[in-house]
């Protein structure tokens, strides 16, 4: 699953957002926004299929604004928080779909509608995940994190 997640992140970020990514083992202090909840926007997407769970995308707000600007072809100063939120949800939707395609292109997964959520709420839903997989991607300007939480059926 990690390979599928990395492939999806690489493809989506490179082709849709023209942003190269690498996959470091840890977050450097230079890019510490990923560790500060007030500087992060989080998206969550529940799914069902051969197994149940949810994805969470954590992105620094400044990176999300830059990606939104590039995606919409607008100057950053013209970007609204609603546009940033919508872009983060779209990125998450593309990453989840890409992950499942790379994981098993014959399996059928149903994706719910992505939502932006509070940093702390992003990781809780009343169900305990049985497995958590986290991939950190480094862009030239910052980091983002995609996590998948598999729940018991």
N, C-alpha and C positions, 0 to 999 in steps of 0.2 A: 504494500500500500504506500509506503514511503516513496518508492520509485515512481508510482503513478502520480502522487501528489507533486513531486518535484517536476515531473514531465509537464504536468498541467500548468504549474506556476510558470515554468520557463516559457512554454508556448504562448500562454495568454499574455504575459507581461511583455514578451518580445514582439508578438504580432499585433496585439490590440493596443498596446500602450507604448511601443517602441522603447521599452525600458529593459536593459540587460539585467540579469540577476545571477547571483552566485549563491551557494549554499554553505555558509560557514558553520563551524562546530559550535560557536558561541557568539553572543552579541558583544561587540567591543564597546567600551565606555564612550567612545566618540559618538555612537549612535544609541544613546540610552533612552530615547523617548519611548521605546517599546516597553520599558519598565515603569513608566509613569502614566497611570490611568487617566489623569486629566488631559494628557496630550495625545490620547489614543481615541480612534473611532473603531467601534467593534460591530461586526455584522454576524448574524447567526442564520443558519439554514438547516432546518430539520429534513431528514430523508427517511424513506423506508424502501424495502426491497429484500434481497437475500439476507440482509441484516439491517437493523434500525440504528439511528443515531443522529448526529448533527455536526455540522462544520461551523467553525468560528474563524473569522478573519479579523486580525488585529492589525491596524495600520496607523502610524502616526498621522495626526490631522494635517500636518504640513505636506506629507507625502500624498495623502489622499486628495488634497487640494491641487497639487501639481498634476497628479494623474487625471483628475477631472478636467482640468484646464486643457491638457493634451488631448484627452478623449473627445471633448466637445469643440476643440479648436477655438477656445476663448482665452482671453487674458485672465490671469489669476485674480486680478482685482475685480473682475466681473462675475466671479463664481460665487454662488450662494451656498449656504450650508445645506439646503435641500438638494441641490445638484451634487454636492459631495456625498451626501447620504445615498442618493440614488445610484451614483457611480460605484460606491463601495458595495452596495447590494448586487449590482450587475457583475462586478468583478467576482464576488463570492459565488454567484450563480454559475458563471463561466468556469471558475476553478473547480467547483463541485462536479459539474457535468464532465469536464475534462478528466478529472481524477477517475471517475467511474468508467469512462471510455477507455482510459489507459489500463485500468485495473482488470476489467472484463467487458469487452464491447458487446457481448451477447447477453449480459445480465440486465435486467430491467430494474431501475431505481426510480422512485417517485420523489421529486424534489418539491418541498413546500415553497411558499413565497418567502424570500429572504427578508430580514428585517434588521434595522440597526438597533442595537441594544446597549444598555449601560455596561461598562467594563466588567463590573462584578456580577451582574445578572447574566452576562454572556455565557458563563460557565456553569450556571445552575438552572435546573428545570424540574427539580423534584425527583428525577430518576438518577440513579448512580450508574455512570458508564462503566463498562467492563474493560474497556481498552481506550487509551488516549494516545494519539499519534500527533506529533507536532513537527512542522517543518518551518524553519526560519530561512527567509530569503533576503539577501542583501542586494539593494539597488545601489546605483552610484551615489545617491543622496541619503539613503536611510535603510531601514529594515522593515519587513512586514512578516507576519506569522500566520500560517494556516494550520489550524488544529482540527482533527477529526475525533469525535467521541463516539465510540460504538457502544450501544446499549444492549442489554439482554432483551431478547424478543418477548 
